[in-house]
Amino acid sequence: MMGGSLGRPVIFECVGAPGMVQALIEAAPAATQSVVVGVCMETDRIEPSIAITKSIELTFVFGDTPQEFADTMPGISQGVIDVSGLVTSQVGLNGVEDAFIALSDPEAQARILFDPGR
């Protein structure tokens, strides 16, 4: 949690697990600004009446913009930006289908690098 504008508390939800947004709503103090960054990959449920009563502002964001990808990709491909700490595995063309299956389990994979030369 960090202090927001005008002293409002700000909470970033970065987990993306079912029930996390509801837990955030229940635990947050009144007038909290909540930024939901975590991507829940299944249907989730919240009780809006609690958020309304506490004047909680929910903002859903996607962490990367197309311009950020365009600016970053050359640095990654040229080895200027070290992504080894973020990449959990690498695959070639034959491994793309299995990579998407593996990415459905967040405990198994986080980011898979596609290398067409492999």
TORZA-655820 format. One record per residue (C-alpha): residue in three letters; x, y, z. Coordinates in steps of 0.5 Angstrom, whole numbers, plus 500, padded with zeros to 3 digits. Layout:
<sites>
AlaXYZ/...
</sites>
This chain:
<sites>
Met500500500/Met503507498/Gly500514500/Gly496517494/Ser494524492/Leu491528497/Gly493523503/Arg489517500/Pro491510501/Val493507495/Ile493499494/Phe496495488/Glu493488487/Cys498484483/Val496477484/Gly491476480/Ala488470484/Pro480469485/Gly478473491/Met483478491/Val479484489/Gln474482494/Ala479481499/Leu482488498/Ile475491498/Glu474488505/Ala481490508/Ala482497505/Pro480503509/Ala475508507/Ala477512501/Thr482508498/Gln484508491/Ser485501489/Val489499482/Val488492480/Val494490476/Gly494482477/Val490478471/Cys485473474/Met484468469/Glu477466471/Thr471469473/Asp471472479/Arg466475484/Ile466482488/Glu461485492/Pro460492490/Ser456495496/Ile462494500/Ala466498495/Ile461503495/Thr460504502/Lys467505503/Ser468510497/Ile473505494/Glu476507487/Leu477501483/Thr482502477/Phe483496472/Val490497468/Phe494493463/Gly501494465/Asp504495458/Thr503499453/Pro504498445/Gln509503445/Glu513500451/Phe513494447/Ala516497441/Asp521501445/Thr523495449/Met524489444/Pro530492440/Gly534492447/Ile532485449/Ser533482442/Gln540486442/Gly542483449/Val542490451/Ile536489456/Asp538483460/Val531479461/Ser534472464/Gly531474471/Leu524474468/Val524469463/Thr522462466/Ser524458459/Gln525459452/Val522455446/Gly523455438/Leu517454433/Asn516447435/Gly514449442/Val509455442/Glu503451443/Asp506447449/Ala508454451/Phe501457451/Ile499450455/Ala504451460/Leu503459461/Ser496457464/Asp499454470/Pro502460474/Glu506456478/Ala510453472/Gln511459468/Ala511466468/Arg514468461/Ile517464456/Leu521467450/Phe520465443/Asp526464439/Pro525462432/Gly532460431/Arg532455436/
</sites>
